[in-house]
Amino acid sequence: MTVRLLDFYADWCGPCKTQDPILDDLEADYEEVSFEKVDVDEKQDVANEYQVRSLPTLIVENDDGIVDRFVGVTQREDLEDALKQAGA
């Protein structure tokens, strides 16, 4: 099963910069998960598709669809729980 973590961010977003080291650390431990950064200024259509209204927004999804959604800076433990629930 494919598991993805979508990180919706913008370069001007302060909380997004706080989220980055948490995601970098997580990505190193979950090689089977596809971590994808989506710059909402460049890919507004994708942000609209996922109904992103605040930054950062993190979405964990698998082949069945969205498993969990987080708005605001999210701690590693919460993201790990969602990744495991998604099948990672």
N, C-alpha and C positions, 0 to 999 in steps of 0.2 A: 504494500500500500504506500502511495506517495503522500508524504506529509510536508506541508509548506508553512512557513511563518512569514507573513507579509508585514513589513515595517513601513507604514505610511508616515512620511516625515517631510520637513522642509529645512533648507539650510538656515533660515532665519529663526527657527524654532529652538528656544533655549532648552525646554524639557527634552526635546529630541536628542540633544547633545548629551544630556544626562543618561538617557536610555542606551546610547550607543555602546558604552563599555560592558553593560549587562548583556546585550545581544552578542557582542564579540566573544565574550567568555562562554556564553551558551553555545554559540556556533562551533567553537572548538571541541566541545564535548558531544555534540549531536551531528556527526558527519552525515548521517543518513537523512537528515532534514534539509530541505531546500530553504535557505534564508534569502528572502528577496526584499530589497529596499525599493520603495516606490516614492519618488519625489513628486509630491502633489502639485507642485508648480509646473512640472514638465508633463505629468500624466494625469491631468484633471479628469479625463474620461474614466480611468481606472478607479480613481478615488470616488467618483460619482457612482460607478457600478457597485462599489462596496459600501456606499452611503457613509463615507468618512466625513465627519463634520468637525472633529477636533484632533489636535496632534499632541503627542504621537498617538496613533492608533495601531495596534498590533492585532493581526488576525491569524489564527491557527486553523488550517483547513487540511482535509484529506480528500480522498477520492469521493467520499460521500457528501462533501460540502463543508461549510464552516462549523468547526468544533467549538471555538471560543473566540471572544473579541474582548480586547482590553483598550481602554481609553485613558491616557495619562501614563506617567512613568510607572512601569510594572516591574515588580521584583522577580528575580530569577526563579524562586520557588513556585510562584504562580504560573509562570510560563512553562516550567518543567511539568507541572501537573497537567496542563493543557496538552503539551506535546505527548505525554504518555497516554492521555485519554484518546488522542488522535491516532495512536498506534506507533509512535516512535520508540 
